[in-house]
Amino acid sequence: MRTGSTARRAVAVLLLLLSAAPALAQALPFVGTPRGMPQDSFGPPPPGAGRPGAPGPAGEPHAILPQPPAGKLALGAFARFGQTGPSIPRGVAWRVFADTPEASGAFPLVAESSDPYPVFFLNPGGYVVHASYGFASTAQRVQIGSVSKREAFILPAGGLRLGADVSEKPIPGQKVTFDIFEGSFLQGRTSTQPYYRGANAGEVVLLPEGTYHVVSTYGDANAVVRADVQVQAGKLTDATVHHRAAQVSLKLVKAPGGEAQADTQWSVITPGGDPIKESIGAFPTVVLSEGDYRVIARNEGRAVEQEFKVEAGRDQQVEVLLK
């Protein structure tokens, strides 16, 4: 969460970018995890949005602006998914900063709102209005003169909702996570740092439109799948990642079908000896990509080894005999 001073420093950067290259204001990323990211951002405006300044009969936000208090003017703000796209009905966070710093060098925060179509009552002067929608954001300089005005902000963003399955069966959400990177893995143009880390299955992540590379991890071993997805402005994209893996339960016994031995140290390795997963316990479970493996069990100073094979979607128990 940003502090007030951090937000003011961010606005200083925004102002510098706006003065140097106004077009960059359409591509400034929102840093951090969005708070209260709505699951229904593509639905109608919430009840109560029909106050003065909300969409009029023509469906356009701020067709009629309310009368401002004496000495102030009204700024009606709304965001669109694109130049000709529909207005964004919910989920936009607004901040208005003065474009002149104080003596301390900080840019004062004048107003903020989470309304879908806010109306700000401002003194005449210059301002920078920052709008964020999930990870998409924009900043725009606004000059308040002698009359009230309405301003549209372009946020070309869409939603991405991810899921995963194995052998056409959905993987429980608590067993799979997703990291989202900018760019295309297939074309060799992907960022090295995740744009969003640890997205959950079914979570709607709001992103600037574009191509993203998704890394899906099933369990905590080697069941990892990569895929490219396209996010389109104003649309919710559902994408399912297909894993070829299975759950394997490990059990060390003194006789076939016997009791699992406690305090066993386990090492799952490839046939070539590369380590995959280490664990300790009587009955650990690990998710593995399909393929051939070896498991080494150590207990009371003895070590035994066994080969096994993993087939996609076929969960199994591997029983290792302590000889």
C-alpha positions as CSV (number, residue, x, y, z in Angstrom):
1,M,0.0,0.0,0.0
2,R,1.3,3.4,-0.9
3,T,1.8,6.1,1.7
4,G,0.9,9.7,1.1
5,S,4.6,10.6,0.5
6,T,5.1,7.7,-1.9
7,A,2.0,8.8,-3.9
8,R,3.3,12.4,-4.1
9,R,6.7,11.1,-5.3
10,A,4.9,9.1,-7.9
11,V,3.0,12.2,-9.1
12,A,6.3,14.1,-9.4
13,V,7.4,11.4,-11.9
14,L,4.1,11.5,-13.6
15,L,4.4,15.3,-14.1
16,L,7.9,14.9,-15.5
17,L,6.7,12.3,-17.9
18,L,3.7,14.4,-18.9
19,S,5.8,17.4,-19.6
20,A,8.4,15.4,-21.6
21,A,6.1,13.1,-23.5
22,P,2.3,13.4,-23.0
23,A,1.6,10.1,-24.8
24,L,3.5,8.2,-22.1
25,A,0.7,9.0,-19.7
26,Q,-1.4,6.3,-21.4
27,A,1.1,3.6,-20.5
28,L,2.1,4.1,-17.0
29,P,1.9,0.8,-15.0
30,F,0.3,0.6,-11.6
31,V,2.9,-0.7,-9.2
32,G,1.9,-3.2,-6.6
33,T,-1.1,-5.4,-5.9
34,P,-4.4,-3.8,-6.7
35,R,-6.6,-3.4,-3.7
36,G,-10.1,-4.6,-3.8
37,M,-9.8,-5.8,-7.4
38,P,-13.5,-6.4,-8.3
39,Q,-14.7,-9.7,-9.8
40,D,-17.5,-8.0,-11.7
41,S,-15.8,-5.0,-13.2
42,F,-17.4,-5.7,-16.6
43,G,-21.0,-5.5,-15.3
44,P,-23.3,-2.5,-14.9
45,P,-22.6,0.4,-12.6
46,P,-23.4,-0.4,-8.9
47,P,-26.7,0.8,-7.4
48,G,-26.6,4.4,-6.4
49,A,-24.5,5.5,-9.3
50,G,-27.5,7.5,-10.8
51,R,-26.8,10.6,-8.8
52,P,-26.2,14.0,-10.4
53,G,-23.3,13.7,-12.8
54,A,-24.0,10.0,-13.6
55,P,-25.0,8.9,-17.1
56,G,-27.9,10.8,-18.6
57,P,-30.6,9.5,-20.9
58,A,-28.1,9.3,-23.7
59,G,-25.9,6.9,-21.6
60,E,-23.0,9.3,-21.5
61,P,-21.4,10.0,-18.1
62,H,-21.8,13.6,-16.9
63,A,-24.3,14.7,-19.5
64,I,-25.4,17.2,-16.9
65,L,-22.9,18.4,-14.2
66,P,-24.1,19.4,-10.8
67,Q,-23.9,23.0,-9.6
68,P,-20.6,23.5,-7.8
69,P,-20.2,25.4,-4.5
70,A,-19.3,29.1,-4.7
71,G,-15.8,29.8,-5.9
72,K,-15.3,26.3,-7.3
73,L,-15.9,24.5,-10.6
74,A,-17.0,20.9,-11.3
75,L,-14.8,18.3,-13.0
76,G,-16.7,15.3,-14.2
77,A,-14.4,12.3,-14.8
78,F,-15.0,9.0,-16.4
79,A,-12.8,6.3,-18.0
80,R,-13.3,4.4,-21.2
81,F,-11.8,1.0,-22.3
82,G,-10.7,2.7,-25.5
83,Q,-11.2,5.8,-27.7
84,T,-14.6,4.5,-28.9
85,G,-15.2,1.9,-26.2
86,P,-17.8,1.9,-23.4
87,S,-17.2,3.7,-20.1
88,I,-15.8,1.6,-17.3
89,P,-18.7,1.0,-14.9
90,R,-16.8,0.2,-11.7
91,G,-13.3,-0.6,-10.2
92,V,-11.6,2.7,-11.2
93,A,-9.6,4.5,-8.4
94,W,-9.2,8.3,-8.9
95,R,-6.7,10.7,-7.5
96,V,-6.4,14.4,-8.2
97,F,-3.1,16.3,-7.5
98,A,-2.2,19.9,-7.9
99,D,0.3,20.3,-10.7
100,T,2.4,22.8,-8.6
101,P,4.5,21.4,-5.8
102,E,4.5,22.8,-2.2
103,A,7.6,24.3,-0.6
104,S,8.6,20.8,0.5
105,G,8.6,19.7,-3.1
106,A,5.6,17.4,-2.6
107,F,2.6,17.6,-4.9
108,P,-0.6,18.0,-2.8
109,L,-3.3,15.4,-3.1
110,V,-6.4,17.4,-3.7
111,A,-9.1,14.8,-3.9
112,E,-9.7,11.1,-4.5
113,S,-12.6,8.8,-5.2
114,S,-13.6,5.3,-6.0
115,D,-16.9,6.3,-7.6
116,P,-17.3,5.0,-11.2
117,Y,-18.1,8.5,-12.5
118,P,-16.8,11.0,-9.9
119,V,-17.4,14.7,-9.8
120,F,-14.7,16.8,-8.2
121,F,-15.3,20.4,-7.1
122,L,-12.0,22.2,-7.6
123,N,-10.6,25.7,-7.5
124,P,-9.5,27.2,-10.9
125,G,-6.0,26.0,-11.7
126,G,-3.9,23.1,-13.0
127,Y,-4.2,19.5,-11.9
128,V,-3.0,16.0,-12.7
129,V,-5.7,13.4,-12.5
130,H,-4.5,9.8,-12.1
131,A,-6.9,6.9,-12.8
132,S,-6.1,3.3,-12.1
133,Y,-8.0,0.1,-13.0
134,G,-6.3,-2.9,-11.6
135,F,-2.8,-2.9,-13.1
136,A,-3.7,-0.4,-15.9
137,S,-3.4,3.3,-15.2
138,T,-3.2,6.7,-16.8
139,A,-2.4,10.3,-15.8
140,Q,-3.7,13.3,-17.5
141,R,-3.1,17.0,-17.0
142,V,-6.4,19.0,-16.6
143,Q,-6.7,22.8,-16.6
144,I,-9.7,24.2,-14.7
145,G,-10.6,27.6,-16.1
146,S,-13.8,29.6,-15.8
147,V,-16.4,26.9,-16.5
148,S,-17.1,23.3,-15.3
149,K,-16.0,20.5,-17.6
150,R,-16.1,16.8,-18.2
151,E,-13.0,14.7,-19.1
152,A,-12.7,11.2,-20.5
153,F,-9.7,9.1,-19.5
154,I,-8.6,6.2,-21.8
155,L,-7.8,3.0,-20.0
156,P,-7.3,0.2,-22.6
157,A,-7.6,-2.7,-20.1
158,G,-9.2,-6.0,-19.8
159,G,-9.6,-8.9,-17.4
160,L,-7.8,-12.2,-17.3
161,R,-9.2,-15.1,-15.4
162,L,-7.0,-18.2,-15.2
163,G,-7.7,-21.9,-14.5
164,A,-5.9,-25.2,-14.9
165,D,-6.8,-28.8,-15.5
166,V,-5.2,-32.2,-15.9
167,S,-6.8,-34.8,-18.2
168,E,-9.8,-32.5,-18.6
169,K,-10.4,-32.4,-14.8
170,P,-10.2,-29.0,-13.1
171,I,-7.3,-28.7,-10.6
172,P,-8.5,-27.4,-7.2
173,G,-7.7,-23.7,-6.9
174,Q,-5.6,-24.1,-3.8
175,K,-3.2,-26.4,-5.6
176,V,-2.2,-24.2,-8.5
177,T,-0.9,-20.6,-8.8
178,F,0.0,-18.4,-11.8
179,D,2.7,-15.8,-12.4
180,I,1.9,-13.3,-15.2
181,F,4.7,-11.8,-17.3
182,E,4.6,-9.1,-20.0
183,G,5.4,-10.3,-23.6
184,S,5.3,-13.5,-25.5
185,F,7.2,-16.6,-24.4
186,L,6.6,-18.3,-27.8
187,Q,8.2,-15.3,-29.6
188,G,11.0,-15.0,-27.1
189,R,10.0,-11.5,-26.0
190,T,9.0,-11.8,-22.4
191,S,10.0,-9.8,-19.3
192,T,12.2,-11.5,-16.6
193,Q,10.2,-10.0,-13.7
194,P,6.6,-11.1,-13.2
195,Y,4.0,-8.4,-13.8
196,Y,1.7,-10.1,-11.2
197,R,2.9,-13.0,-9.0
198,G,0.8,-15.6,-7.4
199,A,-2.5,-15.1,-9.1
200,N,-5.2,-17.6,-7.9
201,A,-7.4,-19.8,-10.1
202,G,-10.6,-17.9,-10.8
203,E,-9.2,-14.6,-9.8
204,V,-9.9,-11.7,-12.2
205,V,-6.7,-9.8,-12.9
206,L,-7.1,-6.4,-14.5
207,L,-4.3,-5.7,-17.0
208,P,-3.5,-3.3,-19.8
209,E,-4.4,-4.8,-23.2
210,G,-1.6,-6.8,-24.8
211,T,0.1,-10.2,-24.8
212,Y,1.1,-11.9,-21.6
213,H,3.1,-15.0,-20.7
214,V,1.5,-17.1,-18.0
215,V,3.5,-19.6,-15.8
216,S,1.2,-22.1,-14.1
217,T,2.6,-24.1,-11.2
218,Y,0.7,-27.2,-10.0
219,G,2.0,-28.2,-6.5
220,D,5.5,-27.2,-5.5
221,A,7.8,-29.4,-7.6
222,N,8.2,-29.6,-11.3
223,A,4.7,-29.5,-12.7
224,V,5.1,-26.1,-14.5
225,V,3.4,-25.1,-17.8
226,R,3.8,-22.0,-19.8
227,A,1.3,-20.4,-22.2
228,D,0.7,-17.1,-24.0
229,V,-2.6,-15.3,-23.6
230,Q,-4.0,-12.1,-25.2
231,V,-5.9,-9.5,-23.1
232,Q,-8.3,-7.3,-25.0
233,A,-9.6,-4.0,-23.9
234,G,-13.1,-4.2,-22.3
235,K,-13.2,-7.9,-22.4
236,L,-12.9,-10.7,-19.8
237,T,-10.6,-13.5,-21.1
238,D,-10.9,-16.9,-19.6
239,A,-7.9,-19.1,-20.1
240,T,-7.3,-22.7,-19.0
241,V,-3.8,-24.2,-18.7
242,H,-3.5,-27.9,-19.4
243,H,-1.1,-29.8,-17.1
244,R,0.2,-33.2,-17.7
245,A,1.0,-34.3,-14.2
246,A,-0.3,-36.4,-11.3
247,Q,-0.1,-36.6,-7.5
248,V,2.2,-39.2,-6.0
249,S,2.1,-40.4,-2.4
250,L,5.2,-41.9,-1.0
251,K,5.3,-44.6,1.7
252,L,8.2,-46.4,3.3
253,V,7.3,-49.8,4.7
254,K,9.0,-52.8,6.2
255,A,6.7,-55.3,4.5
256,P,4.3,-54.9,1.5
257,G,1.1,-53.1,2.7
258,G,2.7,-52.4,6.0
259,E,2.7,-49.3,8.2
260,A,4.4,-46.1,6.9
261,Q,7.7,-45.4,8.7
262,A,7.8,-42.0,10.4
263,D,10.7,-39.5,10.1
264,T,11.6,-40.7,6.7
265,Q,13.7,-38.4,4.5
266,W,12.6,-38.4,0.8
267,S,14.5,-37.4,-2.3
268,V,12.7,-37.5,-5.7
269,I,15.2,-37.3,-8.6
270,T,15.3,-37.8,-12.3
271,P,16.8,-40.9,-13.8
272,G,19.9,-38.8,-14.4
273,G,20.1,-37.8,-10.7
274,D,18.8,-34.3,-10.9
275,P,17.0,-33.3,-7.7
276,I,13.2,-32.6,-8.0
277,K,11.8,-32.6,-4.5
278,E,13.0,-33.1,-0.9
279,S,10.6,-33.8,2.0
280,I,10.4,-35.4,5.4
281,G,7.5,-37.4,6.8
282,A,5.8,-40.8,6.9
283,F,3.4,-40.2,4.0
284,P,4.3,-37.1,1.8
285,T,2.5,-36.2,-1.4
286,V,4.2,-34.5,-4.3
287,V,2.8,-33.4,-7.7
288,L,5.1,-34.4,-10.6
289,S,5.0,-33.9,-14.3
290,E,4.6,-37.1,-16.3
291,G,7.8,-39.1,-16.8
292,D,10.3,-41.5,-15.2
293,Y,11.6,-40.9,-11.6
294,R,13.7,-42.4,-8.8
295,V,12.9,-41.9,-5.2
296,I,15.4,-42.4,-2.4
297,A,14.1,-43.0,1.2
298,R,16.4,-42.6,4.2
299,N,15.4,-43.9,7.6
300,E,17.4,-45.0,10.7
301,G,20.7,-44.8,8.8
302,R,19.5,-46.9,5.9
303,A,18.7,-45.8,2.4
304,V,16.6,-47.5,-0.2
305,E,15.8,-46.5,-3.8
306,Q,13.0,-47.3,-6.2
307,E,12.1,-46.3,-9.7
308,F,8.5,-45.3,-10.7
309,K,6.7,-43.7,-13.6
310,V,4.2,-40.9,-13.6
311,E,1.3,-40.7,-16.1
312,A,-0.8,-37.6,-16.5
313,G,-4.0,-37.6,-14.5
314,R,-3.2,-41.0,-12.7
315,D,-2.6,-40.3,-9.1
316,Q,-0.8,-43.1,-7.3
317,Q,0.9,-44.4,-4.2
318,V,4.5,-45.5,-4.4
319,E,5.4,-48.0,-1.8
320,V,9.1,-48.3,-1.0
321,L,10.2,-51.5,0.8
322,L,12.8,-51.0,3.6
323,K,15.0,-54.0,3.1
